[in-house]
Amino acid sequence: MFDGIYLVAITVGLCATYAALLLFLPFFFNKVRRRIPMRTIIVSITSIILLSVAGYAVALSISDLQLGNRVLHGFGGGFMAFFACFLAARDSGVSVGRTRFFIMAALIVTALGVLNELAELFLERCCDLPLPETLDDTWLDLLSNTVGLLFAALCFVPFFGAGSTEVRVTSSVR
């Protein structure tokens, strides 16, 4: 039961990250906010939720708990957080180069991974959950997040335009 609540909280956090980035990215890059159709926002949030549920189902179906945890952190902590950054950049219509987008998204994903580890520590302490015997679990979680973000970068950064380092990413949803 606790796993389910925790995964719902992670998914809500990913959606909140998308919403916050959608709101603030234009101020950092364009200095102008444009009106974003509600349908675009709903499609993006639905994509985050459905892809998260699919990834969690795969991770939880792995019988080896350590491997399942690695997949969970790589997918949820790295890939999905980068995906939320990508969707927010696309939907807000910011003009940003590939390198700047990658650095920004990698920093956000890393910060979210550290916040997740702090939340895990807090929940393990206050909810009397079993603590890992060593710090290796934390470091492996952060490494898994990094592998997930690098995989997501390979999947999404090319969509910032072929042969150009500065292009506008636009949504196909109208």
N, C-alpha and C positions, 0 to 999 in steps of 0.2 A: 504494500500500500504506500509506504513512504517513497519508494522508487517512482511510482506513478505521480504522486504529488510533486516530487522534485522535477520530473520531466515536464510536467505541465508548467511549473514555475520557470524552467529554462525556456520553454517555447514562448511563454508570455514575455520573458525578458528579451528574446530575439525580436518579437514584434514591437516591443517598446523601443529597442535599439533602432529598428527601422524607422519608427515614427519620429524619434528624436533626431536622427540623421536627416530625415526628410525635411524637418523643420529648420535645422541649423546649417546644413551643407551649403545652401545658397548664400548665406551670410559670409562664409569663409572663402568661397570661390567666385561667385558672381556679384555679390553685394545686392542682388535683387531676387526676391521670391516671386515665382510665377504660380498661377493657379493650377493645381493638379486635379484632374478629374477624380471624383470619388471612386469610380469604377477601377481606375488604375491602382489606387491604394488598396481596394478590396482584393483585386487579383493578386497583388504582391503579398499581402498578409495571408491570403489563402494558400499561396505557393509556399510561404514559410512554414505554415502549420502542416500542410500535407507532406511536404518533404521531410519535416522534422519527425512526424509520426512514422513515416516509412523508415527513416534512419534509425529511430529508436527501436522499431520492431526488429530490424536486422541485428542491431547490437544486442538486444535482450534475448534473441534466439540463439546466440552463441553460447555453447555449454561451458566453455572455459571462461570463468568470471574475469580473470585478468585481461584476456584478449578482448572480451566484450566491453570491459571498461575502457580499454585503449581505443576501440572502434567508436564507442560512445563519445569520448572526448575529442577524438579526431574529427568525427562527423559533426556532433553538436557544438563543440567548442571552437573548432577551426573552420570547417567547411561552411556550416550554416551561418556563423557570424559573418564570415566574408561574403556569403550570398546576400545577407541582409544589407551589408554595406553596398554591394553592387546594385541591388534593387533601389536603394535610397538614392544613389548617385544617378542611376538611370532615370528614375521617376521624377527627381527634382530638376533634371535637365542641366545640371552643372557642367561647365566647361572645365575639364581637368585632364591633364596628361596621364598617360599610363603609369609612369613612374610615381608621380604624386599620388595617384589613386592607390597604387599598391602600397606605398609607404603609409598613407593615412589608414587604409583598411588593415594593414598588418599591425599597426599600433593599437587600433581599436580592438581588434581580435585578441591581441596579447593582453590588453587591459581587462577585457571581459574574462579571459581565462584566469587571470590573477584574482579578479573579484569572485569568480566561481570557486576557486580554491579557498579563499577566505570564508565564503559562505559554507563550504563543506566543513571547514575547521570549526566554525561557529556551531553548525548543526550537530557535528559529532560531539562537541563539548556540552551543549545545552540539552540535547535530546538523548544523551547517554548512548550514543551509537558506538560501535566498536571502532577504535582508532587504528589506523595502519601502524604496523610495528616500526617502520622506518619512514624517512622522508622520501624514499624512492618513489612512492606512489604519487606524491605531489609533483616531483620532477618528471616522472613518466607522463602524468596528465598534461603538464605544460608542453612537453615534447610532442605528445599526440596532437595537441591543439596546433602546434607549429606545422606538423606534417599535414594536418587538415587544411590549414590556411594556404600552404604552398600548393596543394592539390587544387583547391578552389581558385587560386590565382592562375594556375595553368588553364583552368576551365573558363574563367570569366574575363581576365585582363585582355585577351585577344579581341574581345568585343568592343574595345575602345578604339577600333578602327585599324584597318590594314595599311601599313606604311606611313601612318601618321602618329605623331606623339601627342597631338593636341586636337581632340575632336569632341563633339557633343554627343553624348549617349542619349538616345531618345527611346521612349516606350512605344511599342507597337499597339498597345491597347488604347482605344479612343473612347 
